[in-house]
């Protein structure tokens, strides 16, 4: 059974977009997989910093 997905859209500076495309190609990784990893990492980072703020 496949996981339900949704589309996410956004705009990036041209140079960042090109660097992302090149990195994905070099790593033989789909842009979808790379974006999912980046979003998960971002969420972990934000959750961690929120927990630190709550402990202060």
VMD Tcl script that builds the backbone (N, CA, C; Angstrom):
set m [mol new atoms 168]
animate dup $m
set s [atomselect $m all]
$s set {name element resname resid chain x y z} {
  {N N UNK 1 A 0.854 -1.187 0.000}
  {CA C UNK 1 A 0.000 0.000 0.000}
  {C C UNK 1 A 0.891 1.239 0.000}
  {N N UNK 2 A 0.666 2.134 -0.929}
  {CA C UNK 2 A 1.503 3.325 -1.020}
  {C C UNK 2 A 0.987 4.433 -0.111}
  {N N UNK 3 A 1.927 5.254 0.315}
  {CA C UNK 3 A 1.604 6.369 1.197}
  {C C UNK 3 A 0.948 7.488 0.393}
  {N N UNK 4 A -0.089 8.084 0.954}
  {CA C UNK 4 A -0.758 9.209 0.291}
  {C C UNK 4 A 0.183 10.408 0.284}
  {N N UNK 5 A 0.242 11.115 -0.813}
  {CA C UNK 5 A 1.145 12.262 -0.925}
  {C C UNK 5 A 0.370 13.518 -1.293}
  {N N UNK 6 A 1.010 14.638 -1.063}
  {CA C UNK 6 A 0.475 15.948 -1.432}
  {C C UNK 6 A 1.589 16.750 -2.070}
  {N N UNK 7 A 1.232 17.672 -2.911}
  {CA C UNK 7 A 2.214 18.518 -3.582}
  {C C UNK 7 A 2.508 19.752 -2.737}
  {N N UNK 8 A 3.777 20.134 -2.706}
  {CA C UNK 8 A 4.221 21.341 -2.019}
  {C C UNK 8 A 4.885 22.229 -3.062}
  {N N UNK 9 A 4.574 23.502 -3.048}
  {CA C UNK 9 A 5.164 24.422 -4.012}
  {C C UNK 9 A 5.874 25.546 -3.287}
  {N N UNK 10 A 6.891 26.062 -3.930}
  {CA C UNK 10 A 7.616 27.195 -3.379}
  {C C UNK 10 A 8.548 27.768 -4.426}
  {N N UNK 11 A 9.145 28.876 -4.099}
  {CA C UNK 11 A 10.061 29.537 -5.016}
  {C C UNK 11 A 11.413 29.660 -4.335}
  {N N UNK 12 A 12.469 29.409 -5.122}
  {CA C UNK 12 A 13.843 29.496 -4.635}
  {C C UNK 12 A 14.642 30.394 -5.557}
  {N N UNK 13 A 15.712 30.993 -5.052}
  {CA C UNK 13 A 16.613 31.712 -5.944}
  {C C UNK 13 A 17.145 30.743 -7.010}
  {N N UNK 14 A 17.354 31.263 -8.204}
  {CA C UNK 14 A 17.770 30.440 -9.342}
  {C C UNK 14 A 19.023 29.633 -9.035}
  {N N UNK 15 A 20.030 30.254 -8.418}
  {CA C UNK 15 A 21.279 29.540 -8.158}
  {C C UNK 15 A 21.083 28.392 -7.174}
  {N N UNK 16 A 20.187 28.555 -6.192}
  {CA C UNK 16 A 19.910 27.487 -5.233}
  {C C UNK 16 A 19.175 26.338 -5.921}
  {N N UNK 17 A 18.245 26.658 -6.780}
  {CA C UNK 17 A 17.508 25.635 -7.530}
  {C C UNK 17 A 18.456 24.809 -8.399}
  {N N UNK 18 A 19.350 25.473 -9.098}
  {CA C UNK 18 A 20.295 24.770 -9.964}
  {C C UNK 18 A 21.233 23.895 -9.137}
  {N N UNK 19 A 21.728 24.421 -8.018}
  {CA C UNK 19 A 22.613 23.640 -7.150}
  {C C UNK 19 A 21.887 22.399 -6.617}
  {N N UNK 20 A 20.620 22.554 -6.280}
  {CA C UNK 20 A 19.809 21.436 -5.791}
  {C C UNK 20 A 19.648 20.373 -6.874}
  {N N UNK 21 A 19.332 20.793 -8.086}
  {CA C UNK 21 A 19.169 19.853 -9.196}
  {C C UNK 21 A 20.471 19.088 -9.470}
  {N N UNK 22 A 21.589 19.794 -9.444}
  {CA C UNK 22 A 22.890 19.166 -9.686}
  {C C UNK 22 A 23.214 18.173 -8.579}
  {N N UNK 23 A 22.991 18.569 -7.328}
  {CA C UNK 23 A 23.280 17.683 -6.198}
  {C C UNK 23 A 22.424 16.422 -6.277}
  {N N UNK 24 A 21.156 16.557 -6.603}
  {CA C UNK 24 A 20.279 15.386 -6.723}
  {C C UNK 24 A 20.774 14.456 -7.823}
  {N N UNK 25 A 21.167 15.023 -8.951}
  {CA C UNK 25 A 21.666 14.212 -10.061}
  {C C UNK 25 A 22.949 13.482 -9.664}
  {N N UNK 26 A 23.869 14.188 -9.027}
  {CA C UNK 26 A 25.133 13.570 -8.603}
  {C C UNK 26 A 24.913 12.437 -7.613}
  {N N UNK 27 A 23.941 12.621 -6.730}
  {CA C UNK 27 A 23.650 11.618 -5.710}
  {C C UNK 27 A 22.689 10.538 -6.204}
  {N N UNK 28 A 22.237 10.687 -7.453}
  {CA C UNK 28 A 21.249 9.774 -8.035}
  {C C UNK 28 A 20.032 9.651 -7.123}
  {N N UNK 29 A 19.549 10.795 -6.705}
  {CA C UNK 29 A 18.426 10.906 -5.783}
  {C C UNK 29 A 17.338 11.722 -6.456}
  {N N UNK 30 A 16.095 11.306 -6.318}
  {CA C UNK 30 A 15.021 12.109 -6.897}
  {C C UNK 30 A 14.878 13.405 -6.096}
  {N N UNK 31 A 14.402 14.427 -6.752}
  {CA C UNK 31 A 14.181 15.687 -6.057}
  {C C UNK 31 A 13.114 15.518 -4.981}
  {N N UNK 32 A 12.138 14.672 -5.228}
  {CA C UNK 32 A 11.107 14.405 -4.225}
  {C C UNK 32 A 11.722 13.812 -2.962}
  {N N UNK 33 A 12.597 12.823 -3.123}
  {CA C UNK 33 A 13.238 12.201 -1.960}
  {C C UNK 33 A 14.106 13.206 -1.215}
  {N N UNK 34 A 14.841 14.025 -1.962}
  {CA C UNK 34 A 15.701 15.027 -1.330}
  {C C UNK 34 A 14.871 16.071 -0.586}
  {N N UNK 35 A 13.780 16.493 -1.169}
  {CA C UNK 35 A 12.911 17.472 -0.505}
  {C C UNK 35 A 12.284 16.889 0.756}
  {N N UNK 36 A 11.870 15.629 0.678}
  {CA C UNK 36 A 11.291 14.997 1.863}
  {C C UNK 36 A 12.320 14.938 2.990}
  {N N UNK 37 A 13.546 14.561 2.654}
  {CA C UNK 37 A 14.615 14.519 3.659}
  {C C UNK 37 A 14.872 15.909 4.242}
  {N N UNK 38 A 14.910 16.911 3.386}
  {CA C UNK 38 A 15.171 18.284 3.843}
  {C C UNK 38 A 14.061 18.779 4.768}
  {N N UNK 39 A 12.825 18.497 4.422}
  {CA C UNK 39 A 11.704 18.943 5.258}
  {C C UNK 39 A 11.729 18.221 6.602}
  {N N UNK 40 A 11.993 16.919 6.582}
  {CA C UNK 40 A 12.069 16.176 7.852}
  {C C UNK 40 A 13.192 16.719 8.742}
  {N N UNK 41 A 14.351 16.993 8.137}
  {CA C UNK 41 A 15.471 17.570 8.899}
  {C C UNK 41 A 15.107 18.933 9.459}
  {N N UNK 42 A 14.452 19.759 8.668}
  {CA C UNK 42 A 14.030 21.099 9.095}
  {C C UNK 42 A 13.063 20.996 10.276}
  {N N UNK 43 A 12.099 20.082 10.170}
  {CA C UNK 43 A 11.133 19.913 11.254}
  {C C UNK 43 A 11.815 19.463 12.539}
  {N N UNK 44 A 12.751 18.507 12.437}
  {CA C UNK 44 A 13.492 18.051 13.624}
  {C C UNK 44 A 14.262 19.212 14.258}
  {N N UNK 45 A 14.900 20.009 13.427}
  {CA C UNK 45 A 15.673 21.150 13.913}
  {C C UNK 45 A 14.765 22.147 14.638}
  {N N UNK 46 A 13.619 22.454 14.043}
  {CA C UNK 46 A 12.694 23.408 14.659}
  {C C UNK 46 A 12.109 22.862 15.954}
  {N N UNK 47 A 11.768 21.571 15.972}
  {CA C UNK 47 A 11.228 20.965 17.182}
  {C C UNK 47 A 12.267 20.972 18.298}
  {N N UNK 48 A 13.525 20.701 17.933}
  {CA C UNK 48 A 14.605 20.695 18.921}
  {C C UNK 48 A 14.818 22.088 19.509}
  {N N UNK 49 A 14.837 23.094 18.650}
  {CA C UNK 49 A 15.050 24.459 19.158}
  {C C UNK 49 A 13.856 24.934 19.985}
  {N N UNK 50 A 12.660 24.479 19.651}
  {CA C UNK 50 A 11.465 24.833 20.441}
  {C C UNK 50 A 11.550 24.201 21.831}
  {N N UNK 51 A 11.991 22.956 21.897}
  {CA C UNK 51 A 12.135 22.293 23.204}
  {C C UNK 51 A 13.162 23.002 24.052}
  {N N UNK 52 A 14.269 23.443 23.439}
  {CA C UNK 52 A 15.305 24.171 24.185}
  {C C UNK 52 A 14.755 25.466 24.735}
  {N N UNK 53 A 13.947 26.173 23.947}
  {CA C UNK 53 A 13.352 27.436 24.410}
  {C C UNK 53 A 12.411 27.205 25.570}
  {N N UNK 54 A 11.666 26.102 25.539}
  {CA C UNK 54 A 10.717 25.812 26.612}
  {C C UNK 54 A 11.434 25.469 27.914}
  {N N UNK 55 A 12.657 24.940 27.813}
  {CA C UNK 55 A 13.416 24.556 29.004}
  {C C UNK 55 A 14.098 25.747 29.658}
  {N N UNK 56 A 14.209 26.857 28.962}
  {CA C UNK 56 A 14.900 28.033 29.504}
  {C C UNK 56 A 14.043 28.791 30.489}
}
mol reanalyze $m
mol bondsrecalc $m
mol representation Tube
mol addrep $m
